[in-house]
Amino acid sequence: MDVPFADAPGNRNRLYVSSLAGRPGRFFAVCLAVTFLNFAVWSLATPLFASPDEPTQVVHAAAAVRGEFVGRTIKSASNAMTRVTIPEVFAAGYPYTTCFMGHDTVPASCAPALSTSTKVVNTATYVGRYPPLYYLIVGLPSLVTVSKAAIYMMRLVSALLDAVLVSLALLAVAVWSRRRLLLVGVMVAATPTVWFLGGVVNPSGFEICAAICLWSSGLVLALEHADHPPPGLVAIVVAATATLLLARPLSPLWVAIIGILLVLLGGWRAVVGISRSHVMRWSIGPSVACGIFVVVWIISQHSLDLLPAGVPVPANETRSHLVATIFGYTGVWIQQLIGVFGWLDTNSPLLTYFVWFAVIGFVVVLAFACASTRQLGVLVLLGSGILVVPVAIAYSQSHRLGVAWQGRDILPLAVGIPLMAVALFEESEVLGPRRCRVATILCVGMGVADVAAFVEALRRYTVGVTGPLDFLKGTWHPPLGSLTVAAGYCVFVALLMALVTHEVQHGAVLAGAHPRPARSNRGS
């Protein structure tokens, strides 16, 4: 039975919860279970330390929970490196991956046995100056057991954190929004790269999932509840903001940009409504406190000091040619937004890229056909920022670090494109009764493309990209076995897409019973 109930006087902020969920808590629990399983399977399918920077991330996590929040500075050109003292098993990442890192034709079975030594050793990390929140949580399993199992447990803790954030994004839409296709927008934003990064020890996944949560809840707040913000929705916005602020050194920049774009999207009326809200006035304090803390941390600990590890830039390179060269990497970065795995050495199959670009193009075209001039201006501004900001940052660092940018670095902004586009065209009801069919088609397509990307990544580590299609006979296998892991991912992706399509269908029924007021699709 569908259960509507109110959370404010006059029933202005009505909540609609599907028959699957029964109530918000149950809906969140279902989302959390399914999303966690999707992240967790990636945790198992990726060999230990076979993801960007994971060896140094594990080192920092193991050190942070032992009280070494930064470590001792190793004097160098950038001072990014710090020295910490941890059990040897957590410092063995780079020797373990040397034989297959960057060599996509070599299966992971070439790696030597991972050290099991519990001896305390001195080792270095180049992320020791990062904000500590993520590492203090993810590093906890290393205090429970000093073993290989602890690294998998650290991955699973990271997967749980990311699953909570994605589930909160789905909850914000399912409970407080009439724009039910925003649920599909969350799935578009969660590209295979997001699932991969969310399943390993890396704050990039944490940062991206926090951004998905902030974009989703922020759009619902700015476009639908600015006059009377529901306390629950405000709590999700504040939690996502605080989490994103504390994720990585550049995260405060993303929070500022997202906040400005949401204000521009909601317009002056939304700003006035939110500023008059008693709930919003009380909730702004935690976000400000987190912002002050992280800015002080970044400045005092020199968190933006990075290790020179990018493509070297010749000393005599002209500015114009350097900008053109950096802009030439845009295609590679966009590819990484969708699905490039391992140490950026394993691409998704062509099907995955085709489906994701087609889906994003579809929702953006609909947005341009339906949204107001001001709203389209904000969408164009976001798209321009995704292209310009990486070039500007990479240029500013190029002579000191080389061209060190990666696609995942801009994903906190990029996930806003499908979410904003869906929110804009959903307002006009352009799809009408076809929205359920469209949601099903999009989710089936993305589900197939996601599984294809996962299987290709798994095949790369079992037999290599030039190996046979039958990866079950490979020389490396993940915990639980290749067949179990692959079959499990198929099931979990199907469950997640089925959950989303069910919620879209339910919301369409409610929209028919309670239609939106008519409004113009164009104008300011």
Long-range contacts (C-beta under 8 A, 24 or more apart in sequence): 2-506, 2-510, 7-230, 7-231, 7-232, 8-228, 8-230, 12-227, 12-228, 13-176, 13-225, 13-228, 13-229, 13-230, 13-233, 15-175, 15-176, 15-230, 16-174, 16-175, 16-506, 16-507, 16-510, 17-174, 17-175, 18-174, 18-502, 18-503, 18-506, 19-506, 20-499, 20-502, 20-503, 20-506, 21-174, 24-171, 24-175, 24-232, 27-170, 27-171, 27-174, 27-175, 28-167, 28-168, 28-171, 30-499, 31-166, 31-167, 31-170, 31-171, 31-499, 32-163, 32-164, 32-167, 34-492, 34-495, 34-496, 34-499, 35-162, 35-163, 35-166, 35-167, 35-170, 35-496, 36-159, 36-160, 36-163, 37-488, 37-492, 37-495, 38-163, 38-195, 38-489, 38-492, 38-493, 38-496, 39-158, 39-159, 39-160, 39-162, 39-163, 39-195, 39-198, 39-199, 40-156, 40-159, 40-199, 41-199, 41-454, 41-485, 41-488, 41-489, 41-492, 42-159, 42-195, 42-196, 42-198, 42-199, 42-200, 42-454, 42-489, 43-152, 43-155, 43-156, 43-158, 43-159, 43-199, 43-200, 44-152, 44-478, 44-479, 44-480, 44-485, 45-199, 45-454, 45-457, 45-458, 45-461, 45-478, 45-485, 45-486, 45-489, 46-196, 46-199, 46-200, 46-341, 46-342, 46-457, 46-461, 46-478, 47-97, 47-100, 47-108, 47-111, 47-461, 47-476, 47-478, 48-93, 48-96, 48-114, 48-148, 48-151, 48-152, 49-93, 49-94, 49-96, 49-97, 50-97, 50-100, 50-101, 50-108, 50-342, 50-343, 50-461, 51-196, 51-197, 51-200, 51-201, 51-202, 51-341, 51-342, 51-343, 52-202, 52-204, 52-343, 52-344, 52-406, 52-408, 53-127, 53-202, 54-93, 54-200, 54-201, 54-202, 55-93, 55-94, 55-96, 55-97, 56-93, 56-125, 56-126, 56-127, 57-127, 57-135, 57-201, 57-202, 57-203, 58-90, 58-93, 58-151, 58-154, 58-201, 59-84, 59-86, 59-90, 59-91, 59-93, 59-123, 59-124, 59-125, 60-84, 60-125, 60-127, 60-128, 60-130, 60-135, 60-139, 61-134, 61-135, 61-138, 61-139, 61-142, 61-154, 61-201, 62-86, 62-87, 62-90, 62-139, 62-142, 63-125, 63-128, 63-139, 64-132, 64-135, 64-136, 64-139, 65-135, 65-136, 65-139, 65-140, 65-142, 65-143, 66-139, 66-143, 68-128, 69-132, 70-128, 70-129, 70-301, 71-125, 71-128, 74-124, 77-308, 77-400, 78-305, 78-306, 78-307, 78-308, 78-400, 78-401, 79-302, 79-305, 80-126, 80-129, 80-305, 80-306, 80-307, 81-124, 81-125, 81-126, 81-128, 81-307, 82-124, 82-125, 82-126, 82-128, 82-129, 83-122, 83-123, 83-124, 84-122, 84-123, 84-124, 84-125, 84-128, 85-120, 85-121, 85-122, 85-123, 86-120, 86-121, 86-123, 86-142, 87-117, 87-118, 87-119, 87-120, 87-121, 87-142, 87-146, 88-115, 88-117, 88-118, 88-119, 88-120, 88-121, 89-114, 89-115, 89-116, 89-117, 89-118, 89-146, 89-147, 89-148, 89-150, 89-151, 90-142, 90-146, 90-150, 90-151, 91-121, 91-123, 97-343, 100-461, 101-342, 101-343, 101-345, 102-343, 102-345, 103-345, 104-342, 104-345, 104-346, 104-460, 104-464, 104-465, 105-464, 105-465, 105-466, 105-467, 106-464, 107-460, 107-461, 107-462, 107-463, 107-464, 107-467, 107-474, 107-475, 107-476, 108-461, 108-462, 108-476, 109-474, 109-475, 109-476, 114-148, 116-147, 116-148, 118-146, 126-306, 126-307, 129-249, 129-301, 129-302, 129-303, 129-305, 130-203, 130-248, 130-249, 130-303, 131-246, 131-247, 131-248, 131-249, 131-251, 131-294, 131-297, 131-298, 131-303, 132-297, 133-243, 133-246, 133-247, 134-158, 134-161, 134-203, 134-206, 134-246, 134-247, 135-203, 137-161, 138-201, 151-201, 152-479, 154-201, 155-199, 155-200, 155-201, 158-198, 158-199, 158-200, 158-201, 158-202, 158-205, 158-206, 159-198, 159-199, 161-206, 161-209, 162-198, 162-205, 162-206, 162-209, 163-198, 165-206, 165-209, 165-210, 165-212, 165-213, 165-240, 165-243, 166-190, 166-209, 166-212, 166-213, 168-213, 168-217, 168-236, 168-239, 168-240, 169-212, 169-213, 169-215, 169-216, 169-217, 169-240, 170-216, 170-500, 170-503, 171-236, 172-213, 172-216, 172-217, 172-220, 172-233, 172-236, 172-237, 173-216, 173-220, 174-503, 174-507, 175-232, 175-233, 176-220, 176-224, 176-225, 176-230, 176-232, 176-233, 177-220, 177-224, 178-224, 178-426, 178-507, 178-510, 178-511, 178-516, 179-219, 179-220, 179-223, 179-224, 179-422, 179-423, 179-426, 179-427, 180-426, 180-435, 180-439, 180-503, 180-504, 180-506, 180-507, 180-508, 180-511, 181-422, 181-426, 181-431, 181-435, 181-438, 181-439, 181-504, 182-216, 182-219, 182-220, 182-419, 182-422, 182-423, 182-426, 183-439, 183-500, 183-503, 183-504, 184-422, 184-439, 184-442, 184-443, 184-500, 184-504, 185-216, 185-363, 185-418, 185-419, 185-421, 185-422, 185-423, 186-212, 186-216, 186-419, 186-500, 187-442, 187-443, 187-446, 187-496, 187-497, 187-500, 188-356, 188-359, 188-360, 188-363, 188-418, 188-419, 188-422, 188-442, 188-446, 189-215, 189-415, 189-416, 189-418, 189-419, 190-415, 191-337, 191-338, 191-339, 191-356, 192-338, 192-339, 192-341, 192-348, 192-352, 192-449, 192-450, 192-453, 192-454, 193-336, 193-337, 193-338, 193-339, 193-340, 193-341, 193-407, 193-408, 193-411, 194-411, 194-415, 195-450, 195-454, 196-339, 196-341, 196-457, 197-408, 203-247, 203-248, 204-248, 204-408, 204-409, 204-411, 206-243, 206-247, 207-244, 207-247, 207-248, 207-251, 207-254, 207-411, 207-412, 208-408, 208-411, 208-412, 208-415, 210-240, 210-243, 210-244, 210-247, 210-251, 210-412, 211-240, 211-244, 211-254, 211-258, 211-411, 211-412, 211-413, 211-415, 211-416, 212-415, 212-419, 213-239, 213-240, 213-243, 214-240, 214-241, 214-244, 214-255, 214-258, 215-258, 215-415, 215-416, 215-419, 215-420, 216-419, 218-258, 218-259, 218-262, 219-262, 219-265, 219-419, 219-420, 219-423, 221-262, 221-274, 222-262, 222-263, 222-265, 222-266, 222-270, 222-274, 223-265, 223-266, 223-270, 223-423, 223-427, 226-266, 226-269, 226-270, 226-271, 226-273, 226-274, 227-273, 228-273, 228-277, 229-273, 229-274, 229-277, 229-279, 229-280, 230-279, 231-279, 234-277, 234-279, 234-280, 234-283, 235-283, 237-283, 238-283, 238-284, 238-286, 238-287, 241-287, 241-290, 242-286, 242-287, 242-290, 244-412, 245-287, 245-290, 245-291, 245-294, 246-290, 246-293, 246-294, 249-298, 249-303, 249-304, 250-304, 250-393, 250-409, 251-294, 251-412, 252-291, 252-294, 252-295, 252-298, 254-412, 254-413, 255-291, 257-385, 257-389, 257-413, 258-412, 258-413, 258-416, 261-378, 261-381, 261-382, 261-416, 261-420, 264-374, 264-377, 264-378, 264-381, 265-375, 265-378, 265-420, 267-374, 306-397, 306-401, 306-404, 307-401, 308-400, 308-401, 308-402, 308-404, 309-401, 309-402, 309-404, 310-394, 310-397, 310-398, 310-401, 310-402, 310-403, 310-404, 310-405, 311-402, 311-403, 311-404, 312-402, 313-398, 313-399, 313-402, 313-403, 315-399, 322-395, 322-398, 323-391, 323-395, 325-403, 326-391, 326-394, 326-395, 326-398, 326-403, 326-405, 327-391, 329-394, 329-403, 329-405, 330-387, 330-390, 330-391, 332-407, 333-390, 333-405, 333-406, 333-407, 333-410, 334-407, 335-407, 336-406, 336-407, 336-408, 337-407, 337-408, 337-410, 337-411, 337-414, 339-453, 340-407, 341-453, 341-457, 341-460, 342-457, 342-460, 342-461, 344-406, 346-456, 346-457, 346-460, 346-465, 347-456, 348-449, 348-452, 348-453, 348-456, 348-457, 349-452, 349-453, 349-456, 351-448, 351-449, 351-452, 352-449, 352-450, 352-452, 352-453, 352-456, 354-449, 355-445, 355-446, 355-448, 355-449, 356-446, 356-449, 358-445, 359-418, 359-442, 359-445, 359-446, 360-417, 360-418, 360-421, 362-442, 363-418, 363-421, 363-422, 363-425, 364-417, 364-418, 364-421, 366-421, 366-425, 366-430, 366-431, 367-420, 367-421, 367-422, 367-424, 367-425, 369-425, 369-430, 370-424, 370-425, 370-427, 370-428, 370-430, 370-521, 371-424, 371-425, 371-427, 371-428, 371-521, 372-520, 372-521, 372-522, 372-523, 372-524, 373-522, 373-523, 373-524, 374-524, 375-424, 376-424, 378-420, 379-417, 379-420, 379-421, 379-424, 382-413, 382-416, 382-417, 382-420, 383-417, 385-413, 386-410, 386-413, 386-414, 386-417, 389-413, 427-516, 427-519, 428-521, 429-511, 429-516, 433-508, 435-504, 435-508, 436-501, 436-504, 436-505, 436-508, 439-500, 439-501, 439-504, 439-505, 440-501, 443-497, 443-498, 443-500, 443-501, 444-497, 446-497, 447-493, 447-494, 447-496, 447-497, 450-493, 451-489, 451-490, 451-493, 454-486, 454-489, 454-493, 455-486, 458-482, 458-485, 458-486
